[in-house]
Structures are given as structure tokens and as C-alpha cells.
Amino acid sequence: MNDDQVVSLLKELDAVPGVSGFEDQIGDKIAEYLTDCTQKSYRDALGNRIFIKEGKNPNLKLMLSAHMDEIGFIVHDISDDGYVVFLPVGMHDPRLIVNQVLTIHTTKGDVTGVTGITKPVHQSKGNESAAFSFADLRIDIGAFSRAEAEKLGVRIGDVITNDRGSRLLNEKTFCGKSVDNRSGCAAMILAMQLLKEVETEATIYCCASVQEEVGIKGSKVAANSIRPDVALCVDVCFAALDDQISVTNNRVYLGKGPAIQLYDWNPQTFLGNIVPAGMRNALLSAAEHTGNPYQVVTALYCGTDAAEMSLSNGGVVTGGIGIPNRYMHSVIGTINIDDVKWTAQLIAEFIKELKQTL
């Protein structure tokens, strides 16, 4: 795989809308890449896409999972003067939603809107730091009545995505609206392409999961159906912006390799994953054998598909790989394309070396 192929894949995946609970379009796009690498595939009732590559041992099941949903918004109401009131889908900071361009996906087609400030800044002097929430935000779609907004196709329940586009910065840094977790999906696709002609011991259940951003729902359902012996989650992880030590996350940097996640736990939800010694050793061994850079992570206030996969069916040996991501849960998330390539190679090496339950 070369840089151009990785960037092209990232751009294509990032552009497709796929807010939690509405992942059909991105699921179809991922299927275009994985169908050729696997023998079977299906969509479950919740919307997870599962692609099966048969191994020598059908009784050794590996679940490889990357969530394909992105954070977004949903139409909550339409005011009498035509503004769209909306709610978050997934975790957002409302301060980051002001002065943005958003796309409302309706049955009549996409409708563009903007979230402008309520007063010119020189009329709000002294109140710049006043707290506000989604209750203070509106989308201006150019309508002047509820009827006019509805004529455009806007209805309560329509999903909304950021209209930001993707960019390549300084040749190696990719910036997009949904690198969390389309970069993980890209790495999973690239890994499966590397394994296309490889006979693995394990049968691989490659899962593009849904609704991770609203409570790690999809992977839980899929794992209970697949009943894997070993599971590996591919997601993004918090990238450091400087060299200051953090009390909750390691200093993990863009361009220094995928992060092997050994421990993550959210004290607020009590969800997380502690990687068993066998899985830890296997991931570290595979990383060494690739010859590529890698990093190691322990973190608080995190949470990925690994949490629910590890708790399914009486317990599953589960590990995690994170692609370092700056500015997570904003519309300008950035990742390094080398980290995506190295993540794919690490996944492929781990699977090639997997001969038995860890």
C-alpha cells in the first residue's frame, strides 16, 4: 500500500455520512472493499456489517472490530420562524458547533444550514465567556417559517453531519470530519487486503460496528452473536499536543506508530478493558515483528468497543489498537497516514501469528 492509496481510502470513507444509528451508507461503502477479501458477509438486525474470512480452524474465532459510526446531530424541532432545533448524537462540546456549516440529510435530499452567532460580537462585549448549551443553538437553513423548512424536506428525526470536507496537511497529516473512526475502518480494510491471499489459522469475523458513539451498542450485539475466542478492537486514541505529562493519558503522538492499548477505564461509566497478559504479549510480539514504530497506552476516561466485546459470552480475551488522533470529537480531527498503514500491518501480523486462544 502506498500513501496515495491510503489517502484516497481515508477521503472516501470520511466523506460518507454515518451518524450513530444511521450507518447504512457507510456500511455499503465498507462492503465494497471487504467483500472481495472474505467468503461470507451479513448485516445483523442492529446494522453491524460482518465479513467472514475462513481460516484453517473454524473453531478458533477472531473478531476484528472497528466502529463505523460518527458523532453528529438529529433534528429535534423546527421553530415557527424556520430555524432548525437540534440535539447531539454522541459526545459534543456545544462551543465547537457555533459558526459551522451543517448538512441535514432528508428524504428529499441534503439541506445545507449554518449555525451563526445570535449577536455581533461588539454587541455582546463582556459576555463572550457566558455558558451556553444546545438549547441556545439553531440551524439557519434560509427558511422563514416552519412550513418553508418542511417544504425543503426537513423533518424531526433527520440526521445532521458537519460539512467540513477532508484535507491532507503537509503530506502526512489527514484531517477530516470523522477520522473517529473511519481511520480505524481504513486500517481494518487495509489489514484484510494484506491477508487476502494468506491462509490464517483463525477464522476472522471482520465487523464494522454501529452505535459505538452512543454507548458501545453494536459491538456488544455482534460479539454475542459471533461468540469469538479472541477479539481485537481498532479505534482512535487521544494524541498528545505537547510533551506535558497527562494524569489520564499517555504521551502518544502522531507519526510514531499505532498505540497498543493495555488499559482503559472510564470511572464515570465503569466501562473499559484490561488486556490479559497473553493478548498483551501477542500484540507486542506482532508489533516487534513488523519492524514499524509503535506506542503503548494506558488511559482513563476512554472507552471503545473492546469494553463490551470483552464482557460477551462469559468473557473474551480482548485487545485494542488505537490510531493517535488530535482534536477528538470535533470537526477537524487529525491523524497520520503512516500510523494507519502501520496499524494495518500490525493487525495483519497479529492475525498471522494467532494459532490458538490466548
N, C-alpha and C positions, 0 to 999 in steps of 0.2 A: 504494500500500500504506500502511495506517495502522498505528499502534503495536499496536492490538488484534489485527490480523491477524498481525503478526509474532510477538507473544507467544503467540497461540493455536497457531501453527505450531511454534514452539520447544517449547512444552509437549507437544504431540502427539508430536513426534519424540523428545524426551528420554525420554518415558515408555516407549517400546518397547524391549525387551531386544534386544541385538545384539552380544554378545561376539564377538571375532575368531574367525572360522571358523564362526559360528552366526548369520549375518546375514539369514536368510530373512524373518523377521518385519519387520524394519526395511526390507528391500528391498521387500516388498509395500506397506508404508506409503508409501514414497517413490514407488512406481509409481502410487499413487492420484493424486498431484499432477502427475507428469510425463507420463503417458500422453496427457493432453489437450493438451499443449504440443508434442508430437512426432508424427511419422508412423509410426515403427517402433520396436520395442524387443525386446531379448532378454536372456536370462540365460546367461552362459557357464559352463563346467564348474566354475570355482572359486567362482562365486556372484556375480560382478560383475553389476550391472544397467546395461545400456547403452541409452540412449534417443536416437534419431536424429531431428534436425530438418534436413530437406533444404534446402540453400542453392542459390543460382544456379549455383555452381561445385562439382560433385561431386568434383572433383579437388583442391579446397582443403579439407582436413580439419582441423578443430579438435577436439581432445579436451579437454573440460572435466571435471575430476575432483574429487570430494570423497569422502573415505573415510567409510563409514557405520558401521564397527565401533567398539566401545568397549572399553576395558580392563575386565577382570572376573576371574573365577576359575573353577576347574574342580575337581570332586570328585576327590581323589587316593586316599582310603581312608576306611573307617568303622571306628572303634575298637570293641573288644568291649563298651564301656560306652555306645555310641551316639553319640559325638561324630563330627563330620564333619571329616576332614583335607582340606585344600585347597591348591591351587597357584595362583600368579598366572598370568593370561593378559595379557601386556603388562607394562609397567614400573610397579611399585608401590613405595611405601615402606611396609614392614610396620608401622611405628609408627602409620600412619594407619588401620589396619584394626581396632585394638582398640576395643571398646565400640561396634561398628557393628551395624546390622540388615542382614542379607543375605537375598536370595531365591534359593533353589535351584530351578531350572527342571527338573522331572522329567516323565516321560511320564504320570504320574498327576495332574499339576498342580503349582502352585507350593508350595514348603515354606519357611516363614519360620524363620530362625535368628538367633542373636546371637553376637557374639564378646566374651565377658566377660573380665575380668582373672582371673588364677589365684588371687590372694590379695587380701584387703582391703589398702588402701594402708598402714594402720597396722601391718600385719604384715610389710611389705616396706620399712620405713624404712631408708634408706641405700642401697637397691638400685634406686631409681627410674630411674636412667640406665643400668642394665645393658642391654647389647645383646641383641637377640633377632631372630629371623627367622620365616619362615613355618612352620618346624619347631615353633615354640612356640605357634602359633595353632590354635584349634579352633573349630568352629561348634557351638553348643548348639541343637539343634532340639527339645529336650524329650524325647528318647528316652533309654532306659536300657539299651539293648542294640543290637547290630548288627541283629538280626532286626527290632526295632521300627522302626529307622530305614529299613530296606529295605521294611517294610510301608507306610511313608509314601510310598514310591516312589523314595527316594534310591539312586542307583547311581553307581559310578565312571564318570567321564566327563560327568556332568551339569554344565551351566554355571551360574554363580552371578553375580548382579549386586547392586550396592548398592541398598538400599531407602531412598532418601532423599527422593524427590519433587523437584519444582521449585518455585521461588518467584520473585516479582518484588520486588526491593528498591528502594524509593524511586522507583518508576515507570519507571526506565530500565535498571536492572541486573537481568539474568536470571541465576538461579542454578540449576544442575541437575547431575545425576549424569554426564551425557555430553555436555556442551557441546562437548567434544572428541570427535567433530567434527560433532555434529548441528547446531551453529550454521552450520558450513560447508555442510552439506546444505541447511539452510533458505535460505541465501543463494543457493545454486545453483538451488533451486526457484524462488525469487522472481525471479532473473535470467531464467530460462526463461519464466516467466509474462510478464515485461516484453517478451520477444522473440516472444511467441506470434503476433502479427499482423505482425511485421516480416520482410521478405524480406532475409535476410542473404546476403552473397557466399559465405561458408564454409558447408559442411555441418558441423553441430555433432554431435559424439558426446558426449553428456552421460553421464558414468559415475559411478555410486555404487559406489565400490570397496570391496573386502573386505580384511581381514587387514593393514591398514597398521600396526597397533599391535604386530604380531609380526614385522616385518621388511619392510614395504612390498612385500607379495607381490601383492595384487590388481591394482594399477595397472600393474605390470610385465607381467602376463599380458594385461591389456586393451590396453595400448599396442602390444604385439607383434601383437595381432590386428587392431586398428583401423588401425595404421600412419599415425598423424597427421602432418601437416606442422607444426602448431603445437600446443602443449599448455599448459594453464593449470590449476594446482592451487589449490584453495581449502581452507584448513585454518585452525586457530588458531595463534597465536604467543604467545610469552611477554610478558605485560603487566607493566610495572614497578609496584611497590608504593609507590615514593617517588621522589625526584629524584636519588638517588645514582647516579653513573655506574657501569655494569657493564662488566667487561672482556670479557664474552662476548655480551651482548645490548644492543640499543639501548634507550633510554628510550621505550618505546611505552606509551600509556595508553588506558584505556577511555574511550570517548566522544569520541575525537579522530580517528576515521576508520579505515578499513582500512589495513593495512600492506602496502606493495608490497615483496616480499621479493627483494632483489637478490643476496644471497649467503647460503647456509647450508652449513655443513660440520661433520661430526662427526669429530674426529680419532681417535676410538676405532673407528669402523666404516669410515671413509673415504667414507661416503655423503654426498651433498649436491648442491647445484645452484648454478652460477654463471650468472646470467641474461645472455644475449648482449645487445649494445648495441641491436639492433633491437627486441627484445622489451621491454627496459627503457624505451626511448623511447616505444614504443607504449602501454605501461601508464601512464607518467607523463602522456602526452598525453591519454589517456582520462580519467584522474583529474582533470586540469585542466578538461576539458570538462564533467564532471558538475557542477562548482561546489561539490562537497562537500569536507569536510576529508579529508585522507589523510596517512599517515605512510610513512616509508621505513625498511627494516630490513636490516641485515647481522647475522649471528648465528653463533655457534659452538654445538656440542652440540645442534643442532636436527636436522631430518630429516623430510621429507614425501614424498608421492607424486611430487613433482617430480623427486626424485633418480633414480628408476628410469624415469620417463617420458622424461627427457632422454637416457637411455642406450639406449633401444629403437631397433631398426631402423636402426642406423647413425648414430643421433643425431637428436634432435628439439629444435627451438627451444622452450624451456620457461620459463614464468614462474610466479610464485607470489603469491597474495594471502593474508594472514593476518588473522584476526579476533582482536584482542587479548583474551587470556584470563588472568585471575588464577587462581592456585592449581591450575595444570595437573596432571593425573594425581592428582587427589584427588576426593572425592565432593561437593565444593562449588565446582566451577568456576564462575566468573562471567564474563559478557560484557555488553556494552552493546547494547541493541536498535537504537540508531541506527547503530552500526557494522555490524550485519547488513544493515540497509536500504542503507547507503552501499556496502557490498561488492557487493550485488546490482546496484546501479545502475552501479558501476564495471565489473563483469563485462559487463553488457549493452552499455555504451558501447564497451568494448574490442572486443566481437564485432561491433557495428555498423560500427566503423571498420576492421575487418580486411578488406583487399581482396586481399592476396597473402601468400605466405610471407615471414616476416620475416628 
